[in-house]
Amino acid sequence: MDQGRRRVLCACARVTSGWRLQLDPSAPGSHDDDYVYPIGFRTSRKHASATNPGSKCLYHSEIVAGPNGKPQFKVTCQDMSEHPYEDSTPNVRI
């Protein structure tokens, strides 16, 4: 990591997938210069509800295999589990 850059991890998310995820470095899109994207990685956290203002609900974030074999980033709100957010990049703003 560059001396001028600093990463901060959020202590409010819980990793729910196994700690021993396998990463295939030759898989397309499995990593970039700064991050790895292991398919099967999953976290959960409570955040403001998308459907009930003033309340919180559980959000599940996971990295799944996309149709082309590259990682797909999926966020599912417990209140709207039938409509998950999915994209090919983790840098999506909702």
All heavy atoms as an XYZ file, in Angstrom:
732
protein
N       0.848     -1.176      0.000
C       0.000      0.000      0.000
C       0.892      1.237      0.000
O       1.911      1.275      0.662
C      -0.892     -0.017      1.235
C      -1.785      1.159      1.306
S      -2.882      1.323      2.735
C      -3.122     -0.261      3.331
N       0.490      2.264     -0.758
C       1.240      3.510     -0.805
C       1.218      4.175      0.563
O       0.250      4.086      1.303
C       0.620      4.468     -1.824
C       0.716      3.925     -3.241
O       1.556      3.046     -3.474
O      -0.064      4.382     -4.094
N       2.294      4.899      0.883
C       2.377      5.580      2.171
C       1.301      6.649      2.334
O       0.834      6.897      3.419
C       3.771      6.220      2.327
C       4.875      5.191      2.476
C       4.746      4.403      3.764
O       4.144      4.853      4.736
N       5.309      3.205      3.774
N       0.882      7.284      1.242
C      -0.101      8.359      1.326
C      -1.541      7.886      1.390
O      -2.446      8.675      1.557
N      -1.772      6.578      1.255
C      -3.144      6.056      1.245
C      -3.410      5.281      2.520
O      -2.546      4.637      3.065
C      -3.342      5.150      0.041
C      -3.286      5.930     -1.237
C      -3.269      5.084     -2.458
N      -4.296      4.068     -2.461
C      -4.445      3.197     -3.424
N      -3.654      3.204     -4.455
N      -5.397      2.290     -3.371
N      -4.637      5.343      2.970
C      -5.021      4.635      4.185
C      -6.372      3.995      3.976
O      -7.281      4.606      3.445
C      -5.101      5.646      5.319
C      -5.261      5.040      6.654
C      -5.176      6.106      7.688
N      -6.283      5.885      8.603
C      -6.679      6.704      9.507
N      -6.092      7.853      9.634
N      -7.671      6.418     10.293
N      -6.508      2.744      4.394
C      -7.792      2.046      4.273
C      -8.415      1.906      5.653
O      -7.749      1.613      6.621
C      -7.598      0.662      3.676
C      -7.162      0.730      2.253
C      -7.430     -0.574      1.561
N      -6.906     -0.490      0.221
C      -5.942     -1.240     -0.249
N      -5.420     -2.171      0.494
N      -5.511     -1.085     -1.469
N      -9.705      2.096      5.702
C     -10.446      1.943      6.952
C     -11.495      0.859      6.734
O     -12.259      0.916      5.783
C     -11.126      3.264      7.369
C     -11.927      3.061      8.634
C     -10.094      4.358      7.533
N     -11.510     -0.128      7.597
C     -12.511     -1.189      7.511
C     -13.673     -0.872      8.436
O     -13.469     -0.414      9.548
C     -11.896     -2.534      7.903
C     -10.789     -3.037      6.993
C     -10.192     -4.317      7.564
C     -11.314     -3.283      5.604
N     -14.862     -1.117      7.979
C     -16.052     -0.891      8.800
C     -16.186     -2.029      9.805
O     -16.228     -3.196      9.423
C     -17.283     -0.820      7.906
S     -18.807     -0.650      8.841
N     -16.250     -1.708     11.068
C     -16.363     -2.730     12.099
C     -17.815     -3.145     12.325
O     -18.086     -3.966     13.187
C     -15.770     -2.203     13.404
N     -18.734     -2.605     11.528
C     -20.142     -2.893     11.757
C     -20.690     -3.957     10.810
O     -21.865     -4.248     10.836
C     -20.968     -1.622     11.656
S     -20.722     -0.742     10.115
N     -19.860     -4.556      9.996
C     -20.307     -5.633      9.103
C     -19.817     -6.967      9.658
O     -18.750     -7.052     10.248
C     -19.773     -5.430      7.699
N     -20.603     -8.013      9.455
C     -20.240     -9.335      9.931
C     -20.016    -10.245      8.724
O     -20.870    -10.336      7.846
C     -21.364     -9.894     10.795
C     -21.069    -11.259     11.351
C     -22.199    -11.710     12.201
N     -23.402    -11.742     11.384
C     -24.484    -12.440     11.674
N     -24.540    -13.118     12.768
N     -25.528    -12.433     10.878
N     -18.855    -10.895      8.690
C     -18.558    -11.841      7.617
C     -19.332    -13.111      7.907
O     -19.232    -13.683      8.992
C     -17.049    -12.128      7.532
C     -16.758    -13.181      6.478
C     -16.276    -10.851      7.249
N     -20.138    -13.553      6.932
C     -20.976    -14.731      7.163
C     -20.554    -15.925      6.320
O     -21.091    -17.004      6.481
C     -22.456    -14.414      6.877
O     -22.581    -13.927      5.548
C     -22.978    -13.380      7.852
N     -19.592    -15.728      5.423
C     -19.100    -16.869      4.647
C     -17.902    -17.465      5.374
O     -17.369    -16.878      6.307
C     -18.697    -16.423      3.243
O     -17.714    -15.416      3.308
N     -17.476    -18.621      4.933
C     -16.333    -19.275      5.560
C     -15.064    -18.460      5.412
O     -14.907    -17.673      4.484
N     -14.150    -18.635      6.332
C     -12.897    -17.886      6.308
C     -11.945    -18.420      5.252
O     -11.036    -17.746      4.849
C     -12.225    -17.952      7.672
C     -12.935    -17.110      8.666
C     -13.806    -17.550      9.611
C     -12.885    -15.703      8.806
N     -14.289    -16.491     10.332
C     -13.740    -15.351      9.868
C     -12.204    -14.696      8.149
C     -13.917    -14.038     10.270
C     -12.378    -13.397      8.566
C     -13.233    -13.081      9.612
N     -12.156    -19.635      4.800
C     -11.240    -20.232      3.831
C     -11.838    -20.192      2.429
O     -12.254    -21.206      1.898
C     -10.918    -21.665      4.227
C     -10.105    -21.726      5.467
C      -9.706    -23.128      5.742
N      -8.946    -23.142      6.964
C      -8.024    -24.016      7.230
N      -7.764    -24.967      6.387
N      -7.373    -23.963      8.363
N     -11.883    -19.030      1.870
C     -12.365    -18.870      0.505
C     -11.195    -19.080     -0.435
O     -10.084    -18.631     -0.173
C     -12.938    -17.472      0.298
C     -14.188    -17.161      1.099
C     -14.502    -15.683      0.995
C     -15.346    -17.976      0.597
N     -11.432    -19.759     -1.530
C     -10.363    -19.965     -2.495
C     -10.456    -18.913     -3.580
O     -11.531    -18.621     -4.088
C     -10.457    -21.354     -3.092
C     -10.110    -22.428     -2.092
C      -9.863    -23.752     -2.779
O     -10.478    -24.045     -3.792
N      -8.970    -24.529     -2.218
N      -9.315    -18.368     -3.915
C      -9.244    -17.354     -4.954
C      -8.377    -17.894     -6.077
O      -7.251    -18.307     -5.856
C      -8.640    -16.069     -4.398
C      -8.468    -14.932     -5.389
C      -9.825    -14.446     -5.866
C      -7.703    -13.793     -4.776
N      -8.932    -17.914     -7.261
C      -8.187    -18.349     -8.436
C      -7.628    -17.101     -9.104
O      -8.363    -16.361     -9.757
C      -9.109    -19.106     -9.393
C      -8.405    -19.570    -10.650
O      -7.188    -19.303    -10.793
O      -9.078    -20.183    -11.495
N      -6.316    -16.816     -8.949
C      -5.752    -15.584     -9.504
C      -5.831    -15.504    -11.020
O      -5.739    -14.432    -11.589
C      -4.302    -15.585     -9.031
C      -4.053    -16.883     -8.390
C      -5.347    -17.610     -8.238
N      -6.032    -16.642    -11.675
C      -6.128    -16.615    -13.132
C      -7.561    -16.366    -13.611
O      -7.795    -16.138    -14.796
C      -5.620    -17.936    -13.716
O      -6.471    -19.003    -13.316
N      -8.533    -16.399    -12.699
C      -9.934    -16.178    -13.070
C     -10.130    -14.719    -13.485
O      -9.617    -13.814    -12.831
C     -10.860    -16.523    -11.917
N     -10.859    -14.486    -14.568
C     -11.070    -13.100    -15.022
C     -11.829    -12.277    -13.987
O     -12.842    -12.711    -13.455
C     -11.893    -13.267    -16.305
C     -12.510    -14.620    -16.208
C     -11.593    -15.452    -15.367
N     -11.292    -11.093    -13.675
C     -11.975    -10.188    -12.752
C     -11.867    -10.562    -11.292
O     -12.500     -9.947    -10.445
N     -11.036    -11.556    -10.937
C     -10.973    -12.012     -9.545
C     -10.197    -11.073     -8.640
O     -10.241    -11.203     -7.427
C     -10.357    -13.408     -9.474
O      -9.006    -13.374     -9.910
N      -9.496    -10.102     -9.222
C      -8.732     -9.143     -8.430
C      -8.354     -7.956     -9.288
O      -8.444     -7.995    -10.513
C      -7.470     -9.800     -7.856
C      -6.525    -10.284     -8.914
N      -5.552     -9.490     -9.452
C      -6.436    -11.482     -9.556
C      -4.882    -10.162    -10.367
N      -5.416    -11.381    -10.449
N      -7.932     -6.882     -8.630
C      -7.335     -5.755     -9.328
C      -6.094     -5.367     -8.542
O      -5.625     -6.142     -7.713
C      -8.322     -4.593     -9.524
C      -8.851     -3.996     -8.233
O      -8.199     -4.140     -7.180
O      -9.909     -3.349     -8.275
N      -5.534     -4.185     -8.769
C      -4.297     -3.800     -8.078
C      -4.463     -3.647     -6.574
O      -3.493     -3.781     -5.834
C      -3.751     -2.493     -8.661
C      -3.212     -2.676    -10.064
O      -2.911     -3.833    -10.450
O      -3.089     -1.671    -10.791
N      -5.679     -3.371     -6.107
C      -5.888     -3.092     -4.688
C      -6.712     -4.134     -3.941
O      -6.607     -4.236     -2.724
C      -6.584     -1.737     -4.519
C      -5.706     -0.583     -4.974
O      -4.505     -0.598     -4.652
O      -6.226      0.310     -5.660
N      -7.578     -4.874     -4.619
C      -8.536     -5.736     -3.929
C      -8.645     -7.111     -4.589
O      -8.355     -7.258     -5.770
C      -9.930     -5.103     -3.925
C      -9.964     -3.736     -3.301
C      -9.999     -2.594     -4.092
C      -9.931     -3.584     -1.920
C     -10.012     -1.333     -3.521
C      -9.944     -2.325     -1.344
C      -9.987     -1.206     -2.145
O      -9.986      0.031     -1.580
N      -9.106     -8.064     -3.798
C      -9.467     -9.374     -4.337
C     -10.976     -9.521     -4.211
O     -11.597     -8.934     -3.327
C      -8.751    -10.539     -3.610
C      -7.259    -10.470     -3.833
C      -9.083    -10.557     -2.138
N     -11.579    -10.289     -5.114
C     -13.020    -10.478     -5.144
C     -13.336    -11.975     -5.140
O     -13.664    -12.549     -6.171
C     -13.626     -9.803     -6.381
C     -13.241     -8.346     -6.497
C     -12.433     -7.898     -7.531
C     -13.680     -7.422     -5.553
C     -12.086     -6.558     -7.638
C     -13.326     -6.089     -5.654
C     -12.527     -5.661     -6.692
O     -12.181     -4.339     -6.779
N     -13.240    -12.614     -3.977
C     -13.473    -14.067     -3.930
C     -14.955    -14.418     -4.046
O     -15.773    -13.973     -3.236
C     -12.908    -14.472     -2.568
C     -13.022    -13.238     -1.731
C     -12.857    -12.077     -2.681
N     -15.287    -15.190     -5.064
C     -16.665    -15.636     -5.230
C     -17.047    -16.478     -4.011
O     -16.290    -17.340     -3.582
C     -16.821    -16.414     -6.545
C     -16.650    -15.428     -7.706
C     -18.163    -17.131     -6.619
C     -16.605    -16.043     -9.068
N     -18.186    -16.170     -3.439
C     -18.639    -16.845     -2.226
C     -18.490    -15.995     -0.975
O     -19.044    -16.319      0.066
N     -17.769    -14.869     -1.059
C     -17.611    -13.987      0.099
C     -18.950    -13.335      0.408
O     -19.645    -12.866     -0.476
C     -16.564    -12.913     -0.196
C     -16.277    -12.015      0.970
C     -15.485    -12.447      2.013
C     -16.812    -10.748      1.019
C     -15.221    -11.617      3.092
C     -16.554     -9.909      2.087
C     -15.762    -10.352      3.129
N     -19.316    -13.307      1.685
C     -20.634    -12.785      2.076
C     -20.530    -12.070      3.416
O     -19.889    -12.552      4.339
C     -21.611    -13.951      2.166
C     -23.018    -13.562      2.499
C     -23.910    -14.806      2.474
N     -25.153    -14.553      3.155
C     -26.314    -14.414      2.552
N     -26.396    -14.536      1.251
N     -27.409    -14.175      3.221
N     -21.175    -10.913      3.508
C     -21.270    -10.174      4.765
C     -22.720     -9.769      4.995
O     -23.531     -9.756      4.069
C     -20.410     -8.887      4.759
O     -20.892     -8.007      3.755
C     -18.948     -9.191      4.532
N     -23.029     -9.422      6.234
C     -24.355     -8.915      6.596
C     -24.174     -7.712      7.490
O     -23.240     -7.664      8.296
C     -25.166     -9.978      7.337
O     -25.420    -11.069      6.511
N     -25.079     -6.760      7.362
C     -25.056     -5.600      8.260
C     -26.426     -4.972      8.328
O     -27.207     -5.043      7.383
C     -23.989     -4.617      7.810
C     -24.465     -3.458      6.972
C     -23.343     -2.530      6.637
N     -23.333     -1.422      7.561
C     -23.053     -0.196      7.219
N     -22.741      0.102      5.984
N     -23.072      0.771      8.090
N     -26.708     -4.328      9.446
C     -27.966     -3.589      9.593
C     -27.754     -2.176      9.088
O     -26.710     -1.571      9.311
C     -28.397     -3.560     11.058
C     -29.030     -4.847     11.480
C     -29.821     -4.668     12.752
C     -30.585     -5.950     12.977
N     -31.556     -5.824     14.015
N     -28.766     -1.691      8.375
C     -28.704     -0.350      7.809
C     -30.142      0.153      7.677
O     -31.090     -0.597      7.853
C     -28.008     -0.409      6.448
C     -27.554      0.922      5.945
N     -26.598      1.679      6.579
C     -27.929      1.628      4.860
C     -26.401      2.793      5.904
N     -27.207      2.784      4.854
N     -30.298      1.407      7.330
C     -31.631      1.981      7.166
C     -32.446      1.174      6.165
O     -31.954      0.789      5.113
C     -31.529      3.431      6.712
N     -33.685      0.924      6.497
C     -34.576      0.155      5.639
C     -34.913      0.933      4.374
O     -35.111      2.145      4.415
C     -35.866     -0.182      6.391
O     -36.821     -0.738      5.523
N     -35.003      0.214      3.266
C     -35.377      0.844      1.993
C     -36.883      1.013      1.872
O     -37.362      1.786      1.049
C     -34.862     -0.001      0.831
N     -37.649      0.308      2.694
C     -39.109      0.359      2.570
C     -39.821      0.907      3.800
O     -40.946      1.363      3.683
C     -39.673     -1.053      2.297
O     -39.281     -1.926      3.353
C     -39.166     -1.598      0.974
N     -39.179      0.870      4.957
C     -39.804      1.343      6.196
C     -38.972      2.465      6.815
O     -38.037      2.202      7.578
C     -39.944      0.192      7.207
C     -40.816     -0.913      6.684
O     -41.878     -0.662      6.124
N     -40.371     -2.150      6.846
N     -39.279      3.721      6.477
C     -38.507      4.849      7.010
C     -38.454      4.815      8.537
O     -39.424      4.489      9.196
C     -39.270      6.075      6.520
C     -40.078      5.601      5.363
C     -40.392      4.155      5.640
N     -37.288      5.138      9.062
C     -37.131      5.185     10.509
C     -36.766      3.851     11.139
O     -36.505      3.782     12.326
N     -36.743      2.772     10.382
C     -36.357      1.473     10.939
C     -35.138      0.943     10.198
O     -34.746      1.459      9.159
C     -37.515      0.484     10.853
O     -37.807      0.184      9.514
N     -34.532     -0.083     10.771
C     -33.365     -0.698     10.162
C     -33.699     -2.132      9.773
O     -34.613     -2.736     10.318
C     -32.193     -0.692     11.132
C     -31.667      0.689     11.398
C     -30.390      0.628     12.198
C     -29.824      2.032     12.317
N     -28.460      2.028     12.782
N     -32.954     -2.640      8.806
C     -33.115     -4.034      8.418
C     -31.756     -4.599      8.039
O     -30.775     -3.870      7.934
C     -34.123     -4.179      7.280
S     -33.515     -3.600      5.702
N     -31.698     -5.876      7.828
C     -30.465     -6.562      7.504
C     -30.220     -6.532      5.995
O     -31.132     -6.784      5.209
C     -30.561     -8.014      7.988
C     -29.277     -8.779      8.182
C     -28.353     -8.081      9.176
C     -29.599    -10.176      8.684
N     -28.996     -6.214      5.615
C     -28.567     -6.246      4.226
C     -27.502     -7.329      4.089
O     -26.592     -7.416      4.910
C     -27.951     -4.908      3.798
C     -28.955     -3.819      3.559
C     -29.529     -3.122      4.628
C     -29.320     -3.469      2.277
C     -30.450     -2.107      4.408
C     -30.235     -2.448      2.048
C     -30.787     -1.779      3.112
O     -31.701     -0.781      2.894
N     -27.611     -8.145      3.046
C     -26.623     -9.173      2.751
C     -25.868     -8.742      1.501
O     -26.491     -8.454      0.475
C     -27.282    -10.527      2.507
C     -28.081    -11.013      3.662
N     -27.504    -11.470      4.827
C     -29.418    -11.092      3.845
C     -28.460    -11.829      5.676
N     -29.632    -11.596      5.098
N     -24.552     -8.687      1.589
C     -23.697     -8.377      0.444
C     -22.906     -9.627      0.115
O     -22.359    -10.272      1.005
C     -22.722     -7.258      0.788
O     -23.413     -6.112      1.192
N     -22.843     -9.970     -1.164
C     -22.096    -11.162     -1.533
C     -21.485    -11.018     -2.920
O     -21.920    -10.203     -3.725
C     -22.976    -12.400     -1.470
C     -24.200    -12.354     -2.346
C     -25.132    -13.529     -2.094
O     -24.667    -14.674     -1.960
O     -26.341    -13.286     -2.034
N     -20.454    -11.804     -3.148
C     -19.822    -11.872     -4.451
C     -20.194    -13.224     -5.032
O     -19.908    -14.263     -4.447
C     -18.295    -11.710     -4.341
C     -17.949    -10.383     -3.664
C     -17.658    -11.796     -5.731
C     -16.473    -10.204     -3.359
N     -20.885    -13.190     -6.172
C     -21.354    -14.413     -6.822
C     -20.728    -14.498     -8.216
O     -20.210    -13.514     -8.740
C     -22.901    -14.445     -6.925
C     -23.530    -14.427     -5.536
C     -23.423    -13.286     -7.741
N     -20.770    -15.668     -8.814
C     -20.260    -15.842    -10.171
C     -21.271    -15.279    -11.161
O     -22.444    -15.638    -11.133
C     -20.007    -17.319    -10.458
N     -20.816    -14.381    -12.012
C     -21.680    -13.809    -13.034
C     -21.786    -14.738    -14.231
O     -21.108    -15.770    -14.301
N     -22.625    -14.380    -15.197
C     -22.838    -15.239    -16.360
C     -21.573    -15.471    -17.185
O     -21.431    -16.489    -17.836
C     -23.902    -14.508    -17.178
C     -23.952    -13.137    -16.645
C     -23.408    -13.164    -15.248
N     -20.614    -14.531    -17.135
C     -19.374    -14.675    -17.887
C     -18.234    -15.226    -17.031
O     -17.089    -15.220    -17.457
C     -18.980    -13.333    -18.505
C     -18.834    -12.251    -17.451
O     -18.972    -12.505    -16.253
N     -18.564    -11.049    -17.882
N     -18.536    -15.670    -15.811
C     -17.522    -16.202    -14.911
C     -16.844    -15.156    -14.058
O     -16.128    -15.483    -13.115
N     -17.057    -13.882    -14.374
C     -16.465    -12.810    -13.578
C     -17.312    -12.570    -12.335
O     -18.501    -12.873    -12.317
C     -16.373    -11.519    -14.395
C     -15.376    -11.597    -15.516
C     -15.272    -10.260    -16.212
C     -14.242    -10.312    -17.309
N     -14.101     -9.029    -17.994
N     -16.704    -11.992    -11.283
C     -17.479    -11.711    -10.068
C     -18.628    -10.744    -10.326
O     -18.505     -9.795    -11.094
C     -16.449    -11.073     -9.131
C     -15.133    -11.511     -9.649
C     -15.301    -11.647    -11.129
N     -19.739    -11.020     -9.698
C     -20.926    -10.174     -9.727
C     -21.191     -9.771     -8.275
O     -21.132    -10.607     -7.387
C     -22.107    -10.953    -10.297
C     -23.314    -10.138    -10.604
C     -23.235     -9.451    -11.952
O     -22.320     -9.648    -12.725
N     -24.199     -8.614    -12.231
N     -21.464     -8.506     -8.023
C     -21.670     -7.995     -6.676
C     -23.159     -7.839     -6.428
O     -23.850     -7.172     -7.184
C     -20.905     -6.680     -6.507
C     -19.435     -6.864     -6.770
C     -18.924     -6.735     -8.044
C     -18.585     -7.229     -5.747
C     -17.572     -6.939     -8.302
C     -17.235     -7.439     -5.981
C     -16.727     -7.299     -7.262
N     -23.636     -8.455     -5.359
C     -25.074     -8.529     -5.098
C     -25.369     -8.058     -3.671
O     -24.717     -8.492     -2.724
C     -25.518     -9.984     -5.267
C     -26.972    -10.242     -5.066
C     -27.255    -11.718     -5.350
C     -28.676    -12.092     -5.070
N     -28.924    -13.511     -5.329
N     -26.323     -7.155     -3.540
C     -26.769     -6.670     -2.236
C     -28.266     -6.923     -2.143
O     -29.029     -6.514     -3.007
C     -26.483     -5.161     -2.051
C     -27.034     -4.667     -0.717
C     -24.997     -4.886     -2.160
N     -28.659     -7.617     -1.081
C     -30.065     -7.939     -0.882
C     -30.533     -7.342      0.437
O     -29.960     -7.620      1.483
C     -30.280     -9.472     -0.852
O     -29.714    -10.034     -2.029
C     -31.756     -9.811     -0.774
N     -31.568     -6.523      0.358
C     -32.184     -5.940      1.554
C     -33.231     -6.930      2.062
O     -34.038     -7.436      1.279
C     -32.829     -4.610      1.180
S     -33.800     -3.858      2.490
N     -33.225     -7.197      3.339
C     -34.174     -8.147      3.921
C     -35.622     -7.735      3.639
O     -36.483     -8.579      3.431
C     -33.928     -8.242      5.418
C     -34.699     -9.325      6.114
C     -34.316     -9.414      7.587
O     -33.728     -8.489      8.143
N     -34.632    -10.511      8.203
N     -35.882     -6.429      3.577
C     -37.234     -5.928      3.308
C     -37.664     -6.129      1.858
O     -38.847     -6.089      1.553
C     -37.321     -4.431      3.610
C     -37.293     -4.121      5.085
O     -37.297     -5.069      5.897
O     -37.250     -2.933      5.428
N     -36.692     -6.278      0.954
C     -36.991     -6.401     -0.473
C     -36.176     -7.543     -1.083
O     -35.509     -7.377     -2.096
C     -36.650     -5.100     -1.197
C     -37.408     -3.913     -0.702
S     -37.069     -2.335     -1.559
C     -35.700     -2.611     -2.593
N     -36.225     -8.704     -0.470
C     -35.367     -9.812     -0.900
C     -35.656    -10.280     -2.322
O     -34.803    -10.884     -2.964
C     -35.479    -10.978      0.084
O     -36.812    -11.428      0.154
N     -36.841     -9.980     -2.831
C     -37.171    -10.388     -4.202
C     -36.580     -9.444     -5.250
O     -36.671     -9.713     -6.444
C     -38.691    -10.505     -4.388
C     -39.452     -9.206     -4.251
C     -39.720     -8.770     -2.811
O     -39.388     -9.504     -1.876
O     -40.269     -7.668     -2.639
N     -35.947     -8.336     -4.808
C     -35.361     -7.357     -5.736
C     -33.927     -7.008     -5.323
O     -33.664     -5.880     -4.897
C     -36.196     -6.073     -5.776
C     -37.599     -6.282     -6.207
N     -37.942     -6.616     -7.508
C     -38.759     -6.232     -5.519
C     -39.248     -6.745     -7.588
N     -39.771     -6.526     -6.401
N     -32.985     -7.939     -5.461
C     -31.606     -7.611     -5.076
C     -30.962     -6.639     -6.062
O     -31.364     -6.563     -7.233
C     -30.901     -8.963     -5.109
C     -31.687     -9.774     -6.070
C     -33.111     -9.302     -5.950
N     -29.995     -5.869     -5.590
C     -29.197     -4.997     -6.443
C     -28.004     -5.823     -6.912
O     -27.332     -6.449     -6.111
C     -28.689     -3.780     -5.663
C     -29.773     -2.926     -5.083
C     -30.098     -3.007     -3.736
C     -30.467     -2.025     -5.876
C     -31.092     -2.215     -3.187
C     -31.470     -1.224     -5.343
C     -31.772     -1.330     -3.989
O     -32.749     -0.547     -3.460
N     -27.724     -5.822     -8.212
C     -26.586     -6.562     -8.746
C     -25.862     -5.716     -9.773
O     -26.486     -4.982    -10.540
C     -27.034     -7.864     -9.419
C     -27.417     -8.945     -8.454
C     -27.557    -10.298     -9.130
O     -26.573    -10.764     -9.738
O     -28.650    -10.859     -9.044
N     -24.518     -5.857     -9.773
C     -23.721     -5.147    -10.759
C     -22.388     -5.849    -10.919
O     -21.987     -6.642    -10.059
C     -23.501     -3.690    -10.337
C     -23.228     -2.794    -11.541
O     -22.141     -2.941    -12.143
O     -24.082     -1.964    -11.878
N     -21.683     -5.516    -11.978
C     -20.380     -6.124    -12.229
C     -19.256     -5.372    -11.534
O     -18.095     -5.763    -11.611
C     -20.108     -6.178    -13.733
O     -20.150     -4.869    -14.265
N     -19.572     -4.300    -10.850
C     -18.572     -3.528    -10.113
C     -19.052     -3.320     -8.676
O     -20.250     -3.180     -8.438
C     -18.315     -2.165    -10.785
O     -17.420     -1.403     -9.961
C     -19.582     -1.363    -10.980
N     -18.123     -3.283     -7.715
C     -18.532     -3.017     -6.333
C     -18.794     -1.542     -6.070
O     -19.258     -1.172     -5.008
C     -17.336     -3.507     -5.509
C     -16.182     -3.342     -6.413
C     -16.709     -3.609     -7.811
N     -18.523     -0.685     -7.027
C     -18.634      0.770     -6.861
C     -19.959      1.325     -7.306
O     -20.023      2.307     -8.024
C     -17.496      1.462     -7.629
C     -16.155      0.991     -7.162
O     -15.941      0.796     -5.974
N     -15.238      0.787     -8.088
N     -21.041      0.721     -6.873
C     -22.377      1.151     -7.277
C     -22.980      2.031     -6.191
O     -22.901      1.715     -5.008
C     -23.295     -0.065     -7.524
C     -24.697      0.370     -7.851
C     -22.726     -0.903     -8.645
N     -23.582      3.119     -6.577
C     -24.311      3.975     -5.629
C     -25.795      3.825     -5.917
O     -26.228      3.926     -7.044
C     -23.880      5.418     -5.774
C     -22.428      5.611     -5.448
C     -22.224      6.964     -4.869
N     -20.813      7.139     -4.626
C     -20.297      7.147     -3.413
N     -21.062      7.014     -2.366
N     -19.012      7.308     -3.245
N     -26.522      3.579     -4.876
C     -27.967      3.356     -5.025
C     -28.710      4.636     -4.714
O     -28.428      5.334     -3.812
C     -28.453      2.222     -4.092
C     -27.695      0.958     -4.468
C     -29.921      2.030     -4.189
C     -27.918     -0.168     -3.498
